[in-house]
Amino acid sequence: MQTLTIVHPDDFHLHLRDGAAMASIVPDSARRFRRAIIMPNLDPPVVTAAQATAYRQRILACLPAGCRFEPLMTLYLTAQTTADEIRQAKSSGHVYAVKHYPTGVTTHAGHGVTDLERVYPVLEAMIEQRLPLLVHGEVPDSDADIFDRERIFIERVLVPLQDRFPELRIVLEHISTSEAVEFVKSAPATVAATITPHHVMLNRNAMFAGGLQPHYFCRPVLKAERHRRAVLEAATSGHPRFFLGTDSAPHARSAKETACGSAGIYSAHNAIELFAELFEAAGFLDRLEAFGSFYGADFYGLPRNDDTLTLVREQWTVPLTLPFGDDVVVPLHAGRVCQWKLMP
């Protein structure tokens, strides 16, 4: 096969930042994905429907002429979020989910909720309005081993939450462990998961190969090889509740290559190309379309896209850096060869 044409895919987990940095990276996502669920962890965070609408307008202003990319906005769940705000978000027509960041768990997560019981009325309103809860599934406890924090979150928080609110639609974001895979498989149809290219492609050895590699530092952190294999198997399984979410999260190179580097991997520049390579290597290239273009849209109740994207089998080298506002960002697979290339 020399070309691969699929229904245009969507990205169900994307960080676009803001300002000049955002203007630098929006075209990468817009060329590869028709829609994307936009994360709200700006500084300050996006906590109201009005703020989400304003952020959406800033994203649209960065799009190349004639581009059909559609940002699907989210609200950041805080202890101050109200049920009325959820209703306003739904009626805005632009907000598609609410994101839960346990306090301090990742970039700009200082406004997150420490105790979900405090927002039970909000969760009930989300059920009423059919807005899913997107979950960064890690406990922030400093005494919990960083490689166990996803598993602990599932046991302590997610299982009781799903039991308490069986009608609440939940997306466990950027899964990175076999335990997360098994949780989703055994859960009812209201629970799904997004999968990133980096958690499918890399294990934790990548962070230490030849010295500390800050551009492979992300949250949740890369895990052992057995977990990578489990996530790859989930992505390529054809299970309809595992779908594409890049968690593309750019940081300036100066913020990564420093004494306390930021967590995040920029993959929007080549995510669909890498997924094609990974699915082909696993022997399931024919399942990429459903993973990227069907399952996420179906879970969110969105129509499937009506146009296509074509990749050609052609080697190309990923740039070492890309523009990022006044700085540069290092993309995933920088300096290495991709086997599939996006057709213009």
C-alpha positions as YAML, in Angstrom:
chain: A
units: angstrom
residues:
- id: 1
  name: MET
  ca: [0.00, 0.00, 0.00]
- id: 2
  name: GLN
  ca: [1.49, 3.33, -1.09]
- id: 3
  name: THR
  ca: [-1.33, 5.62, -0.01]
- id: 4
  name: LEU
  ca: [-3.77, 5.50, 2.88]
- id: 5
  name: THR
  ca: [-7.03, 7.44, 2.68]
- id: 6
  name: ILE
  ca: [-9.28, 7.59, 5.73]
- id: 7
  name: VAL
  ca: [-12.21, 9.65, 6.91]
- id: 8
  name: HIS
  ca: [-10.73, 12.83, 8.37]
- id: 9
  name: PRO
  ca: [-9.74, 12.07, 11.99]
- id: 10
  name: ASP
  ca: [-10.40, 14.07, 15.16]
- id: 11
  name: ASP
  ca: [-8.17, 14.73, 18.15]
- id: 12
  name: PHE
  ca: [-10.08, 14.25, 21.40]
- id: 13
  name: HIS
  ca: [-7.38, 15.73, 23.68]
- id: 14
  name: LEU
  ca: [-5.41, 18.78, 22.57]
- id: 15
  name: HIS
  ca: [-3.55, 21.63, 24.24]
- id: 16
  name: LEU
  ca: [-3.27, 24.78, 22.10]
- id: 17
  name: ARG
  ca: [-1.95, 27.25, 24.70]
- id: 18
  name: ASP
  ca: [-2.71, 30.91, 23.84]
- id: 19
  name: GLY
  ca: [-1.32, 34.04, 22.22]
- id: 20
  name: ALA
  ca: [1.66, 33.97, 19.87]
- id: 21
  name: ALA
  ca: [2.59, 30.43, 20.88]
- id: 22
  name: MET
  ca: [-0.87, 29.21, 19.92]
- id: 23
  name: ALA
  ca: [-0.69, 30.97, 16.57]
- id: 24
  name: SER
  ca: [2.49, 28.99, 15.81]
- id: 25
  name: ILE
  ca: [0.99, 25.55, 16.41]
- id: 26
  name: VAL
  ca: [-2.70, 25.68, 15.46]
- id: 27
  name: PRO
  ca: [-1.96, 25.00, 11.77]
- id: 28
  name: ASP
  ca: [-0.29, 21.66, 12.64]
- id: 29
  name: SER
  ca: [-3.49, 20.35, 14.22]
- id: 30
  name: ALA
  ca: [-5.72, 21.96, 11.61]
- id: 31
  name: ARG
  ca: [-3.92, 20.15, 8.79]
- id: 32
  name: ARG
  ca: [-4.34, 16.74, 10.39]
- id: 33
  name: PHE
  ca: [-7.57, 16.84, 12.35]
- id: 34
  name: ARG
  ca: [-11.03, 18.12, 11.51]
- id: 35
  name: ARG
  ca: [-12.07, 18.69, 15.14]
- id: 36
  name: ALA
  ca: [-10.36, 18.68, 18.52]
- id: 37
  name: ILE
  ca: [-11.37, 18.73, 22.17]
- id: 38
  name: ILE
  ca: [-9.48, 21.75, 23.52]
- id: 39
  name: MET
  ca: [-8.05, 21.59, 27.03]
- id: 40
  name: PRO
  ca: [-8.93, 24.46, 29.41]
- id: 41
  name: ASN
  ca: [-5.79, 24.61, 31.60]
- id: 42
  name: LEU
  ca: [-4.65, 28.06, 30.58]
- id: 43
  name: ASP
  ca: [-3.42, 30.53, 33.17]
- id: 44
  name: PRO
  ca: [-5.97, 31.64, 34.30]
- id: 45
  name: PRO
  ca: [-8.06, 28.59, 33.42]
- id: 46
  name: VAL
  ca: [-11.19, 28.50, 31.26]
- id: 47
  name: VAL
  ca: [-13.95, 28.10, 33.85]
- id: 48
  name: THR
  ca: [-17.04, 29.73, 32.28]
- id: 49
  name: ALA
  ca: [-18.94, 29.39, 29.03]
- id: 50
  name: ALA
  ca: [-18.10, 33.00, 28.19]
- id: 51
  name: GLN
  ca: [-14.38, 32.34, 28.63]
- id: 52
  name: ALA
  ca: [-14.63, 29.18, 26.51]
- id: 53
  name: THR
  ca: [-16.38, 31.09, 23.74]
- id: 54
  name: ALA
  ca: [-13.75, 33.84, 23.81]
- id: 55
  name: TYR
  ca: [-10.94, 31.25, 23.71]
- id: 56
  name: ARG
  ca: [-12.63, 29.56, 20.76]
- id: 57
  name: GLN
  ca: [-12.65, 32.83, 18.86]
- id: 58
  name: ARG
  ca: [-8.92, 33.29, 19.48]
- id: 59
  name: ILE
  ca: [-8.29, 29.79, 18.11]
- id: 60
  name: LEU
  ca: [-10.38, 30.41, 15.01]
- id: 61
  name: ALA
  ca: [-8.45, 33.62, 14.35]
- id: 62
  name: CYS
  ca: [-5.25, 31.54, 14.05]
- id: 63
  name: LEU
  ca: [-6.57, 29.19, 11.36]
- id: 64
  name: PRO
  ca: [-5.22, 29.28, 7.81]
- id: 65
  name: ALA
  ca: [-7.66, 30.66, 5.26]
- id: 66
  name: GLY
  ca: [-10.25, 28.14, 4.15]
- id: 67
  name: CYS
  ca: [-9.51, 25.70, 6.98]
- id: 68
  name: ARG
  ca: [-12.48, 23.74, 8.38]
- id: 69
  name: PHE
  ca: [-10.91, 22.89, 11.75]
- id: 70
  name: GLU
  ca: [-13.45, 23.08, 14.60]
- id: 71
  name: PRO
  ca: [-12.35, 23.59, 18.22]
- id: 72
  name: LEU
  ca: [-14.63, 21.81, 20.70]
- id: 73
  name: MET
  ca: [-14.31, 23.63, 23.99]
- id: 74
  name: THR
  ca: [-14.17, 22.39, 27.58]
- id: 75
  name: LEU
  ca: [-14.52, 23.92, 31.03]
- id: 76
  name: TYR
  ca: [-12.03, 23.47, 33.85]
- id: 77
  name: LEU
  ca: [-13.76, 21.92, 36.87]
- id: 78
  name: THR
  ca: [-13.14, 23.85, 40.09]
- id: 79
  name: ALA
  ca: [-14.69, 23.88, 43.54]
- id: 80
  name: GLN
  ca: [-16.50, 27.06, 42.46]
- id: 81
  name: THR
  ca: [-18.12, 25.53, 39.35]
- id: 82
  name: THR
  ca: [-21.91, 25.57, 39.62]
- id: 83
  name: ALA
  ca: [-24.69, 23.53, 38.08]
- id: 84
  name: ASP
  ca: [-25.99, 26.70, 36.45]
- id: 85
  name: GLU
  ca: [-22.62, 27.21, 34.73]
- id: 86
  name: ILE
  ca: [-22.89, 23.70, 33.31]
- id: 87
  name: ARG
  ca: [-26.31, 24.53, 31.86]
- id: 88
  name: GLN
  ca: [-24.96, 27.75, 30.37]
- id: 89
  name: ALA
  ca: [-22.02, 25.86, 28.90]
- id: 90
  name: LYS
  ca: [-24.32, 23.38, 27.18]
- id: 91
  name: SER
  ca: [-26.61, 26.09, 25.84]
- id: 92
  name: SER
  ca: [-23.61, 27.99, 24.40]
- id: 93
  name: GLY
  ca: [-23.30, 25.33, 21.70]
- id: 94
  name: HIS
  ca: [-19.50, 25.42, 21.96]
- id: 95
  name: VAL
  ca: [-18.72, 23.47, 25.15]
- id: 96
  name: TYR
  ca: [-18.57, 19.69, 24.81]
- id: 97
  name: ALA
  ca: [-17.06, 18.48, 28.11]
- id: 98
  name: VAL
  ca: [-15.72, 19.39, 31.55]
- id: 99
  name: LYS
  ca: [-12.16, 18.56, 32.60]
- id: 100
  name: HIS
  ca: [-11.15, 17.34, 36.05]
- id: 101
  name: TYR
  ca: [-7.55, 17.98, 37.07]
- id: 102
  name: PRO
  ca: [-6.69, 16.75, 40.57]
- id: 103
  name: THR
  ca: [-5.01, 19.73, 42.22]
- id: 104
  name: GLY
  ca: [-1.36, 20.05, 41.27]
- id: 105
  name: VAL
  ca: [-1.25, 16.95, 39.07]
- id: 106
  name: THR
  ca: [0.05, 18.64, 35.89]
- id: 107
  name: THR
  ca: [0.61, 21.98, 34.11]
- id: 108
  name: HIS
  ca: [-1.64, 24.74, 35.51]
- id: 109
  name: ALA
  ca: [-3.55, 22.28, 37.68]
- id: 110
  name: GLY
  ca: [-3.46, 24.47, 40.78]
- id: 111
  name: HIS
  ca: [-7.16, 25.30, 40.43]
- id: 112
  name: GLY
  ca: [-8.30, 21.67, 40.37]
- id: 113
  name: VAL
  ca: [-10.65, 19.88, 42.72]
- id: 114
  name: THR
  ca: [-9.24, 18.01, 45.71]
- id: 115
  name: ASP
  ca: [-12.50, 16.30, 46.72]
- id: 116
  name: LEU
  ca: [-15.07, 15.39, 44.06]
- id: 117
  name: GLU
  ca: [-17.81, 15.12, 46.70]
- id: 118
  name: ARG
  ca: [-17.79, 18.93, 46.80]
- id: 119
  name: VAL
  ca: [-18.97, 19.07, 43.18]
- id: 120
  name: TYR
  ca: [-21.56, 16.29, 43.16]
- id: 121
  name: PRO
  ca: [-24.32, 18.78, 42.14]
- id: 122
  name: VAL
  ca: [-22.15, 19.76, 39.18]
- id: 123
  name: LEU
  ca: [-21.73, 16.14, 38.14]
- id: 124
  name: GLU
  ca: [-25.50, 15.66, 38.36]
- id: 125
  name: ALA
  ca: [-25.98, 18.67, 36.10]
- id: 126
  name: MET
  ca: [-23.48, 17.18, 33.65]
- id: 127
  name: ILE
  ca: [-25.53, 13.99, 33.50]
- id: 128
  name: GLU
  ca: [-28.64, 16.07, 32.85]
- id: 129
  name: GLN
  ca: [-26.91, 18.05, 30.09]
- id: 130
  name: ARG
  ca: [-25.06, 15.04, 28.67]
- id: 131
  name: LEU
  ca: [-21.63, 16.63, 29.09]
- id: 132
  name: PRO
  ca: [-18.85, 14.10, 29.74]
- id: 133
  name: LEU
  ca: [-16.29, 14.39, 32.49]
- id: 134
  name: LEU
  ca: [-12.73, 14.22, 31.17]
- id: 135
  name: VAL
  ca: [-10.34, 12.96, 33.81]
- id: 136
  name: HIS
  ca: [-6.61, 13.34, 34.26]
- id: 137
  name: GLY
  ca: [-6.34, 10.05, 36.08]
- id: 138
  name: GLU
  ca: [-3.52, 10.44, 38.58]
- id: 139
  name: VAL
  ca: [-3.44, 11.07, 42.30]
- id: 140
  name: PRO
  ca: [-1.26, 14.08, 43.17]
- id: 141
  name: ASP
  ca: [-0.05, 12.58, 46.47]
- id: 142
  name: SER
  ca: [3.67, 13.16, 46.93]
- id: 143
  name: ASP
  ca: [4.00, 9.87, 48.83]
- id: 144
  name: ALA
  ca: [2.58, 7.85, 45.91]
- id: 145
  name: ASP
  ca: [5.13, 6.41, 43.50]
- id: 146
  name: ILE
  ca: [4.87, 8.37, 40.27]
- id: 147
  name: PHE
  ca: [4.62, 5.17, 38.24]
- id: 148
  name: ASP
  ca: [1.65, 3.99, 40.36]
- id: 149
  name: ARG
  ca: [-0.41, 7.17, 40.42]
- id: 150
  name: GLU
  ca: [-2.72, 6.23, 37.57]
- id: 151
  name: ARG
  ca: [-3.48, 2.82, 39.08]
- id: 152
  name: ILE
  ca: [-4.10, 4.36, 42.51]
- id: 153
  name: PHE
  ca: [-6.42, 6.99, 41.02]
- id: 154
  name: ILE
  ca: [-8.51, 4.32, 39.33]
- id: 155
  name: GLU
  ca: [-8.83, 2.35, 42.55]
- id: 156
  name: ARG
  ca: [-9.43, 5.25, 44.94]
- id: 157
  name: VAL
  ca: [-11.35, 7.74, 42.80]
- id: 158
  name: LEU
  ca: [-12.57, 6.43, 39.48]
- id: 159
  name: VAL
  ca: [-14.17, 3.15, 40.54]
- id: 160
  name: PRO
  ca: [-16.18, 4.80, 43.37]
- id: 161
  name: LEU
  ca: [-17.10, 7.70, 41.06]
- id: 162
  name: GLN
  ca: [-18.42, 5.38, 38.37]
- id: 163
  name: ASP
  ca: [-20.35, 3.40, 40.98]
- id: 164
  name: ARG
  ca: [-21.84, 6.59, 42.46]
- id: 165
  name: PHE
  ca: [-22.77, 8.12, 39.06]
- id: 166
  name: PRO
  ca: [-23.34, 5.24, 36.63]
- id: 167
  name: GLU
  ca: [-24.98, 7.56, 34.09]
- id: 168
  name: LEU
  ca: [-22.06, 10.02, 34.02]
- id: 169
  name: ARG
  ca: [-20.07, 9.72, 30.84]
- id: 170
  name: ILE
  ca: [-16.36, 9.59, 31.71]
- id: 171
  name: VAL
  ca: [-13.27, 9.76, 29.51]
- id: 172
  name: LEU
  ca: [-10.08, 8.59, 31.20]
- id: 173
  name: GLU
  ca: [-7.51, 10.67, 29.38]
- id: 174
  name: HIS
  ca: [-4.11, 9.61, 28.02]
- id: 175
  name: ILE
  ca: [-4.12, 6.15, 29.55]
- id: 176
  name: SER
  ca: [-0.67, 4.75, 30.27]
- id: 177
  name: THR
  ca: [-1.11, 1.48, 32.18]
- id: 178
  name: SER
  ca: [-2.54, -1.99, 31.76]
- id: 179
  name: GLU
  ca: [-4.79, -1.27, 34.76]
- id: 180
  name: ALA
  ca: [-6.37, 1.64, 32.88]
- id: 181
  name: VAL
  ca: [-6.94, -0.56, 29.85]
- id: 182
  name: GLU
  ca: [-8.63, -3.23, 31.95]
- id: 183
  name: PHE
  ca: [-10.75, -0.66, 33.79]
- id: 184
  name: VAL
  ca: [-12.16, 0.70, 30.54]
- id: 185
  name: LYS
  ca: [-12.73, -2.75, 29.07]
- id: 186
  name: SER
  ca: [-14.67, -3.86, 32.12]
- id: 187
  name: ALA
  ca: [-16.61, -0.61, 32.51]
- id: 188
  name: PRO
  ca: [-20.05, 0.09, 31.01]
- id: 189
  name: ALA
  ca: [-20.57, 1.97, 27.76]
- id: 190
  name: THR
  ca: [-20.47, 5.30, 29.60]
- id: 191
  name: VAL
  ca: [-16.68, 5.02, 30.11]
- id: 192
  name: ALA
  ca: [-14.04, 5.52, 27.42]
- id: 193
  name: ALA
  ca: [-10.35, 6.44, 27.11]
- id: 194
  name: THR
  ca: [-8.09, 8.49, 24.89]
- id: 195
  name: ILE
  ca: [-4.71, 7.18, 23.75]
- id: 196
  name: THR
  ca: [-1.68, 9.27, 22.78]
- id: 197
  name: PRO
  ca: [1.02, 8.47, 20.24]
- id: 198
  name: HIS
  ca: [3.78, 8.75, 22.83]
- id: 199
  name: HIS
  ca: [2.26, 6.27, 25.28]
- id: 200
  name: VAL
  ca: [1.93, 3.79, 22.41]
- id: 201
  name: MET
  ca: [5.39, 4.42, 20.96]
- id: 202
  name: LEU
  ca: [7.63, 4.84, 24.02]
- id: 203
  name: ASN
  ca: [8.32, 3.21, 27.36]
- id: 204
  name: ARG
  ca: [10.03, 4.83, 30.33]
- id: 205
  name: ASN
  ca: [13.50, 3.84, 29.14]
- id: 206
  name: ALA
  ca: [13.20, 6.59, 26.52]
- id: 207
  name: MET
  ca: [13.45, 9.23, 29.26]
- id: 208
  name: PHE
  ca: [16.91, 8.02, 30.24]
- id: 209
  name: ALA
  ca: [18.48, 6.77, 26.99]
- id: 210
  name: GLY
  ca: [21.92, 8.40, 26.69]
- id: 211
  name: GLY
  ca: [21.18, 10.73, 29.60]
- id: 212
  name: LEU
  ca: [18.08, 12.52, 30.87]
- id: 213
  name: GLN
  ca: [15.74, 13.29, 27.94]
- id: 214
  name: PRO
  ca: [13.48, 16.19, 29.01]
- id: 215
  name: HIS
  ca: [11.43, 16.15, 25.79]
- id: 216
  name: TYR
  ca: [10.07, 12.73, 26.74]
- id: 217
  name: PHE
  ca: [8.85, 13.96, 30.12]
- id: 218
  name: CYS
  ca: [5.06, 14.07, 30.26]
- id: 219
  name: ARG
  ca: [2.20, 13.47, 32.68]
- id: 220
  name: PRO
  ca: [1.31, 10.74, 33.16]
- id: 221
  name: VAL
  ca: [4.91, 9.68, 32.79]
- id: 222
  name: LEU
  ca: [5.89, 6.94, 30.35]
- id: 223
  name: LYS
  ca: [5.59, 3.50, 31.91]
- id: 224
  name: ALA
  ca: [7.25, 0.08, 31.70]
- id: 225
  name: GLU
  ca: [7.24, -1.89, 28.45]
- id: 226
  name: ARG
  ca: [4.39, -4.17, 29.56]
- id: 227
  name: HIS
  ca: [2.17, -1.13, 29.98]
- id: 228
  name: ARG
  ca: [3.15, 0.30, 26.60]
- id: 229
  name: ARG
  ca: [2.22, -3.00, 24.99]
- id: 230
  name: ALA
  ca: [-1.12, -3.04, 26.78]
- id: 231
  name: VAL
  ca: [-1.96, 0.47, 25.58]
- id: 232
  name: LEU
  ca: [-0.86, -0.38, 22.03]
- id: 233
  name: GLU
  ca: [-3.05, -3.47, 22.07]
- id: 234
  name: ALA
  ca: [-5.99, -1.39, 23.27]
- id: 235
  name: ALA
  ca: [-5.47, 1.21, 20.54]
- id: 236
  name: THR
  ca: [-5.30, -1.39, 17.78]
- id: 237
  name: SER
  ca: [-7.95, -3.73, 19.20]
- id: 238
  name: GLY
  ca: [-10.97, -2.26, 17.44]
- id: 239
  name: HIS
  ca: [-12.64, -1.68, 20.81]
- id: 240
  name: PRO
  ca: [-14.98, 1.30, 20.30]
- id: 241
  name: ARG
  ca: [-14.22, 3.00, 23.62]
- id: 242
  name: PHE
  ca: [-10.52, 3.55, 22.94]
- id: 243
  name: PHE
  ca: [-9.91, 6.47, 20.60]
- id: 244
  name: LEU
  ca: [-7.36, 9.04, 19.50]
- id: 245
  name: GLY
  ca: [-6.40, 11.91, 21.78]
- id: 246
  name: THR
  ca: [-2.88, 13.20, 21.21]
- id: 247
  name: ASP
  ca: [-2.49, 15.14, 24.46]
- id: 248
  name: SER
  ca: [-0.18, 17.27, 22.34]
- id: 249
  name: ALA
  ca: [1.12, 19.68, 24.97]
- id: 250
  name: PRO
  ca: [3.82, 22.05, 23.71]
- id: 251
  name: HIS
  ca: [6.30, 23.86, 25.89]
- id: 252
  name: ALA
  ca: [9.09, 26.12, 24.73]
- id: 253
  name: ARG
  ca: [12.45, 24.37, 24.53]
- id: 254
  name: SER
  ca: [13.75, 26.74, 27.22]
- id: 255
  name: ALA
  ca: [10.99, 25.51, 29.57]
- id: 256
  name: LYS
  ca: [11.88, 21.86, 28.90]
- id: 257
  name: GLU
  ca: [15.67, 22.06, 28.99]
- id: 258
  name: THR
  ca: [15.96, 23.59, 32.44]
- id: 259
  name: ALA
  ca: [16.48, 22.59, 36.07]
- id: 260
  name: CYS
  ca: [12.76, 21.95, 36.53]
- id: 261
  name: GLY
  ca: [11.43, 21.07, 33.10]
- id: 262
  name: SER
  ca: [7.74, 21.26, 32.20]
- id: 263
  name: ALA
  ca: [5.73, 18.11, 31.50]
- id: 264
  name: GLY
  ca: [4.36, 17.72, 28.00]
- id: 265
  name: ILE
  ca: [5.13, 16.33, 24.55]
- id: 266
  name: TYR
  ca: [4.34, 18.15, 21.30]
- id: 267
  name: SER
  ca: [2.93, 15.60, 18.87]
- id: 268
  name: ALA
  ca: [0.37, 17.52, 16.78]
- id: 269
  name: HIS
  ca: [2.99, 18.07, 14.08]
- id: 270
  name: ASN
  ca: [3.14, 14.36, 13.15]
- id: 271
  name: ALA
  ca: [0.62, 12.47, 15.30]
- id: 272
  name: ILE
  ca: [-1.47, 10.85, 12.57]
- id: 273
  name: GLU
  ca: [1.67, 9.88, 10.65]
- id: 274
  name: LEU
  ca: [3.13, 8.18, 13.73]
- id: 275
  name: PHE
  ca: [-0.13, 6.40, 14.47]
- id: 276
  name: ALA
  ca: [-0.16, 5.05, 10.91]
- id: 277
  name: GLU
  ca: [3.36, 3.72, 11.40]
- id: 278
  name: LEU
  ca: [2.51, 2.16, 14.75]
- id: 279
  name: PHE
  ca: [-0.73, 0.55, 13.55]
- id: 280
  name: GLU
  ca: [1.02, -0.82, 10.47]
- id: 281
  name: ALA
  ca: [3.87, -2.29, 12.53]
- id: 282
  name: ALA
  ca: [1.28, -3.99, 14.74]
- id: 283
  name: GLY
  ca: [-0.47, -5.42, 11.68]
- id: 284
  name: PHE
  ca: [-3.67, -3.40, 12.08]
- id: 285
  name: LEU
  ca: [-3.39, -0.46, 9.69]
- id: 286
  name: ASP
  ca: [-6.96, -1.17, 8.60]
- id: 287
  name: ARG
  ca: [-8.15, -0.26, 12.11]
- id: 288
  name: LEU
  ca: [-6.61, 3.23, 12.18]
- id: 289
  name: GLU
  ca: [-9.63, 4.88, 10.58]
- id: 290
  name: ALA
  ca: [-12.07, 3.69, 13.23]
- id: 291
  name: PHE
  ca: [-9.66, 4.59, 16.06]
- id: 292
  name: GLY
  ca: [-9.01, 8.09, 14.72]
- id: 293
  name: SER
  ca: [-12.20, 8.97, 12.88]
- id: 294
  name: PHE
  ca: [-15.18, 6.99, 14.22]
- id: 295
  name: TYR
  ca: [-14.99, 5.90, 17.87]
- id: 296
  name: GLY
  ca: [-14.42, 9.32, 19.46]
- id: 297
  name: ALA
  ca: [-17.09, 11.00, 17.39]
- id: 298
  name: ASP
  ca: [-19.54, 8.21, 18.23]
- id: 299
  name: PHE
  ca: [-18.85, 8.46, 21.98]
- id: 300
  name: TYR
  ca: [-19.35, 12.24, 21.96]
- id: 301
  name: GLY
  ca: [-22.50, 11.92, 19.86]
- id: 302
  name: LEU
  ca: [-20.98, 13.86, 16.96]
- id: 303
  name: PRO
  ca: [-21.54, 13.15, 13.27]
- id: 304
  name: ARG
  ca: [-18.62, 11.43, 11.59]
- id: 305
  name: ASN
  ca: [-16.64, 13.73, 9.33]
- id: 306
  name: ASP
  ca: [-17.66, 13.91, 5.68]
- id: 307
  name: ASP
  ca: [-14.24, 14.37, 4.07]
- id: 308
  name: THR
  ca: [-11.01, 12.39, 3.92]
- id: 309
  name: LEU
  ca: [-7.32, 12.66, 4.70]
- id: 310
  name: THR
  ca: [-4.62, 10.91, 2.69]
- id: 311
  name: LEU
  ca: [-1.18, 9.74, 3.79]
- id: 312
  name: VAL
  ca: [1.46, 8.61, 1.32]
- id: 313
  name: ARG
  ca: [4.22, 6.13, 2.04]
- id: 314
  name: GLU
  ca: [7.20, 8.48, 1.88]
- id: 315
  name: GLN
  ca: [10.06, 8.94, 4.30]
- id: 316
  name: TRP
  ca: [10.62, 12.38, 5.78]
- id: 317
  name: THR
  ca: [12.64, 13.69, 8.69]
- id: 318
  name: VAL
  ca: [10.88, 15.44, 11.56]
- id: 319
  name: PRO
  ca: [12.43, 18.89, 12.17]
- id: 320
  name: LEU
  ca: [14.61, 19.30, 15.25]
- id: 321
  name: THR
  ca: [12.58, 22.35, 16.28]
- id: 322
  name: LEU
  ca: [9.50, 24.27, 15.19]
- id: 323
  name: PRO
  ca: [8.50, 27.90, 15.80]
- id: 324
  name: PHE
  ca: [6.67, 28.50, 19.07]
- id: 325
  name: GLY
  ca: [5.95, 32.17, 19.63]
- id: 326
  name: ASP
  ca: [9.25, 33.86, 20.45]
- id: 327
  name: ASP
  ca: [10.93, 30.51, 21.15]
- id: 328
  name: VAL
  ca: [10.92, 27.03, 19.58]
- id: 329
  name: VAL
  ca: [9.33, 23.70, 20.47]
- id: 330
  name: VAL
  ca: [10.87, 20.26, 20.02]
- id: 331
  name: PRO
  ca: [8.33, 17.91, 18.37]
- id: 332
  name: LEU
  ca: [7.90, 14.23, 19.11]
- id: 333
  name: HIS
  ca: [10.34, 12.12, 17.04]
- id: 334
  name: ALA
  ca: [12.51, 15.19, 16.33]
- id: 335
  name: GLY
  ca: [15.34, 14.47, 13.91]
- id: 336
  name: ARG
  ca: [14.03, 11.00, 13.15]
- id: 337
  name: VAL
  ca: [12.43, 9.53, 10.05]
- id: 338
  name: CYS
  ca: [8.68, 9.01, 9.63]
- id: 339
  name: GLN
  ca: [7.46, 6.39, 7.17]
- id: 340
  name: TRP
  ca: [4.14, 8.04, 6.28]
- id: 341
  name: LYS
  ca: [3.66, 11.62, 5.10]
- id: 342
  name: LEU
  ca: [0.59, 13.80, 4.99]
- id: 343
  name: MET
  ca: [-0.39, 14.70, 1.43]
- id: 344
  name: PRO
  ca: [-0.80, 18.45, 0.80]
...
